């Protein structure tokens, strides 16, 4: 059984997930923790539940999902793992900060030494997350899917009754539509954990999300 803890982070209310199982190993997905109190809350939860982080996973390389990567690297010695098509975006996080938030970041943002590939298994404890390439919101957007638990961490590809924007660099509505078709093939009871907003299910999205009709 997965234990999924959600932390709502930064000025865009981004969802960071700490996902663990009975072994105590965990993965951290999309650490957008910008404020010190957000970083403290994540660290406190990991300490209180005696977890061992083994992966820092990124659904894509937009800054609101990666504000906290320097904190995770410094605290748990993990580097971000993401798909190679988003490497250029990840290298320019400080420029994103200036362009979209009017911020001047002084921290060094770590880069991947391992890129995630389509269908690659990401293991922790007794569980496996499958990497599903879902370009559209960005070129390298991915979804992390746990088949055993019917759980999908969709980043900004799929929200409850909506989808991520496609007007940013590397975005494509055509690609996003194709990616949503992939997600539509998942079991209807698959729980959707998006990058922003409340959770949903694939069944609910097929019934009520206009982008999945």
N, C-alpha and C positions, 0 to 999 in steps of 0.2 A: 504494500500500500504506500502511495506517495503522500507525503506531508507537504502542502504547498502554502507558503506564507507570502502574502502580498504586501509590498511597501509602496505607498503612493509618494512619488518623489518629484522634486523641483517645481518650477513655475508652470510647467505644462501638465502636471498631475500624471506623470508617467508611471507605469506599473513595473516595478522590479520584483522578481520572484526568487525566493530561496526554496529549492525543491530538494527534499531529502527522503530517505526511507529508513527502515528499522536498523540498518547497519551504522547509521550516523554520518555516512558520506552525503554530500550535497553538491548541487550545482547552483550557481548564481546566474540568473538570466536577466540581461539588460539592466545593469546597475546604473541608473540615472541619478543616484543620490548626490545632489549638489550641495545642500545645506549640511552643516556639521551635525545637527540633530538627527538628520536622516541617516547619515553614515553611522552615528552612534547607535541608533535603533537597530540597524542591520547587524552590527557587530555584537550588540548585547543579545539579540535573539540567537545568533550563532553560538555565543558563549553559554547562554542559559540552557540551550537545548543540546549542548555538547556535540556540535556538528563539526565535521571536517570538510571544508570546501575543496573540491578537486577540479572544478572547471568554472571558468568565467565565460559564459556564452553570450553572443550578441546576435540578435535577429537581424540587425542592420547597423549602419554606421552613422546615424544621425546623432547629434550631440545630446539631445534630451534623453537618449537611451544609454549614454556613455559618460555622463558627467563624473560618475563614481569609479571609473576604471583605475585612476591613479591610487585612490583609497584602497581598492581591492588588491592591487599589486603590492602596495606597501604593507598591508595587513596580512595577506594570505599568500603572497608571492605567486600570484596567478597572472598570466597574460591573457588578454582577450582572444577569443576564438571566433572567427567570422569568415564569411565567404570571400574569396579573393576579389570578385568584381567590386566589392566595397572598400578595397584597400586604399584607393585614392581618397575617398571620403574620410576614412579614418585618419589618414595622414594630415588632413586639413581641418581637424576639429577646432583648433584655435581660430581659424578663419570663419568657421561656422559660428563660433561664439560672437565674433565681432559683427558679422553680417546680420544674424538673426536676433541676437540678444543684446547687442551693444556692450559686450563684455570683453575685457582683455585678460585672457587666461595666461597665467605664468607657470602653471604646472606642466610637467612633461607627461604627455599622454602615451601610454605604452601601445605598441603595435604587435600584431600577431607574429609568432614564429611558426604557427601551424594554421593553415586555412582549412575551413570546413568544406567538404565535398558532398555532392548530392548522394543521398542514401547512406552517408557515413554514420556508423553507430557511435554514439557518445555514451559511454558507460559510467555509472556511478553506483556504488552499492550493488544491489541485485537487479537494477533497472537499466534500461537502454532507451535513449532518445534517438530517433531517426531524424536526419537532416533532410528536409524537403525544400528544394529551391523554389522560391516564390517571387521572382522578380516582378517589378511593377511600381512599388513604392520607391524602391531603389534598385539598382542593377543586381546587388548582392543580397537582397532580402531573403531570409529563410524562415521556415517554421520548424520548431522542434516538436516531434510527435512521439508520445509514449504509447505504443500499441497495447502493452499489457494493461494499462490503466485508462485507455481511451481519453487521453489528455493532449491538447495541442496548444503550444505557446506561439501565438501568431504574430507577435510584434505589431507593426502597423499595416500588415497585409489585410487583416480582417478584424473589424470591431463588431460589437453588438449592433446589428442592423445597419452597419455602415462599413466603409473601407478607408484605407489611408489615402492621402492626397497623392496625385501623380504629376503635379506641376513643378516639383523640385528637380534638381539636376539628376539625371539618370532615371527619372520616372517615366512610366508608359502605361496608359490605360489599357492598351491592347494586351500587354504582357500581364498586367494585373488581372484582367478578365480570364486569361488562360490559367493563371495561378489559382484563381478562385475555383475553376473547374476541377483542379486537382484536389482542393480541399473538400469540394462537394462530394467526392468519392469516399471520404472517410466515413466511418459508421455514424449514424444519426445521433447516437448518444455521446459522441465525443465532446468532452467539455472544452470550450474555447477560452483560453486565457490571453486576452489581447494586451497590446502595449499601452492602451489608455482605456479607461472606462470599465464597466462591469463585465463579468464573465457571461458566457452564453453556451449554446450547444450548436453543433452542425445542423441538427434537425430544426432548431428554432431559426437559424439563419436561412436555411432553405425555404422555410415557410414565410419569413417576414423581411428578409434583407433584399431590397430591390436589385442589388448588384449581383445576387446569386440566382436570379430568376432565369 
